[in-house]
Amino acid sequence: MKKNKLHQSVQNCTKQSTIMVDKPPHYTKHKWEVIAILQEFFPTEPLLWQCGKYLLRCLYKKNLVQDLKKLIWYANKRIDQEENTK
């Protein structure tokens, strides 16, 4: 009996971990998954990809200010990159 409960507990943890990796709720709340939007709009722009990621999920995570600061950090890196190529 104890072994069954332990096995079920491990299965539940594994299932929850898989969901957080494959389909986290902060990326799947809307009609489109964040990954699909990022792939469509920024296929060759990793810094803008990061900006989009933080923007699209910031309202659904626990720290709005932190995500917005990360977005700004990546945006500043992209601005620096653009300015240094001219």
C-alpha positions as CSV (number, residue, x, y, z in Angstrom):
1,M,0.0,0.0,0.0
2,K,2.8,2.5,0.9
3,K,4.6,1.6,-2.2
4,N,1.5,2.3,-4.3
5,K,1.1,5.8,-2.7
6,L,4.8,6.5,-3.3
7,H,4.6,5.4,-6.9
8,Q,1.5,7.5,-7.5
9,S,3.2,10.5,-5.8
10,V,6.3,10.1,-8.1
11,Q,4.0,9.9,-11.1
12,N,2.2,13.0,-10.2
13,C,5.4,15.0,-9.7
14,T,6.7,13.7,-13.0
15,K,3.5,14.7,-14.7
16,Q,3.6,18.2,-13.2
17,S,7.2,18.6,-14.1
18,T,6.5,17.6,-17.7
19,I,3.7,20.2,-17.9
20,M,6.0,22.9,-16.5
21,V,8.6,22.0,-19.2
22,D,6.4,21.3,-22.2
23,K,3.3,23.5,-21.6
24,P,3.8,25.9,-18.7
25,P,0.6,27.8,-17.9
26,H,2.2,31.2,-18.3
27,Y,2.9,30.3,-21.9
28,T,-0.4,28.7,-22.8
29,K,-3.1,31.0,-21.4
30,H,-4.2,32.3,-24.7
31,K,-5.2,31.2,-28.2
32,W,-1.6,31.0,-29.3
33,E,1.4,29.6,-27.5
34,V,4.2,32.1,-26.8
35,I,6.7,29.8,-28.6
36,A,4.7,30.0,-31.8
37,I,4.5,33.8,-31.7
38,L,8.2,34.1,-31.0
39,Q,9.2,31.7,-33.8
40,E,7.0,33.6,-36.2
41,F,8.1,37.1,-35.4
42,F,11.7,36.7,-34.3
43,P,13.2,33.6,-36.1
44,T,16.7,35.1,-36.3
45,E,16.6,37.6,-33.5
46,P,17.5,36.0,-30.2
47,L,17.6,39.3,-28.2
48,L,14.2,40.3,-29.5
49,W,12.9,36.8,-28.9
50,Q,13.8,37.3,-25.2
51,C,12.0,40.7,-25.1
52,G,8.9,39.1,-26.6
53,K,9.1,36.2,-24.1
54,Y,9.2,38.5,-21.1
55,L,6.6,40.8,-22.4
56,L,4.1,38.0,-23.3
57,R,4.4,36.3,-19.9
58,C,5.0,39.1,-17.5
59,L,1.3,39.4,-16.4
60,Y,1.1,35.7,-15.6
61,K,4.3,35.3,-13.5
62,K,4.7,36.3,-9.9
63,N,7.1,39.2,-10.5
64,L,6.0,41.7,-13.1
65,V,8.7,44.2,-12.3
66,Q,11.5,41.6,-12.6
67,D,10.2,40.4,-16.0
68,L,9.9,44.0,-17.3
69,K,13.4,44.7,-16.1
70,K,14.6,41.6,-18.0
71,L,12.8,42.8,-21.1
72,I,14.5,46.2,-20.9
73,W,17.9,44.5,-20.3
74,Y,17.5,42.5,-23.5
75,A,16.1,45.5,-25.4
76,N,19.1,47.6,-24.4
77,K,21.5,44.8,-25.6
78,R,19.7,44.8,-29.0
79,I,19.9,48.6,-29.2
80,D,23.6,48.5,-28.4
81,Q,24.1,45.8,-31.1
82,E,22.2,47.9,-33.6
83,E,24.1,51.1,-32.8
84,N,27.5,49.3,-32.9
85,T,26.9,48.0,-36.5
86,K,26.4,51.5,-38.0
